[in-house]
Amino acid sequence: MKMSKASDYALVLLAKLESLPKDEWVSVREVAETIGVPNRFLSNIVSQLVQAGILTSHRGVKGGIHLAKDSALITIGAVLEAMKDPMGLVDCVEQPGSCALESHCNVQSFWAVTHGLVLAALKHITLKEITSYYKEEKYVPVAQN
């Protein structure tokens, strides 16, 4: 599965905000500089997350953004939906008719089922859970050959 850059950056943004005190507001520009994402691109991501009710934004001198709800209530699936990211495994699952082999393919249904299972799982994994891997050092690097 390949996640879009926008979804990847959205999750990095949300993880950054999750690490801040609950009542702290931070500017999009400040987060953009901190995580190394162009401000304009991050602003578009923020707009989508605000529309989806994942972030709250406030304009003004003491304005900024912060999580609209507890990180234990924000699922990765909800973030992907907000970003309109299909996270396709193979093109034919998301775009039927896009593959020249499709009429002779015996594995397309397998990929469709697998895709559905992964997306269903992501609807139950929360921002709090994924950020806890970093905080509690649960991350296990993949062995390289």
Buried (B, 14 or more C-beta within 10 A) or exposed (E): EEBBEBBBBBBBBBBBBBEEEEEEBBEBEEBBEEEEBEBEEBBBBBEBBBEBEBBBBEEEEEEBBBBBEEBEEBBBBBBBBBBEBBBBBBEBBEEEEEBEEEEEBEEBEEBBEBBEEEBEEBEEEBBBBBBBEEEEEEEEEEEEE
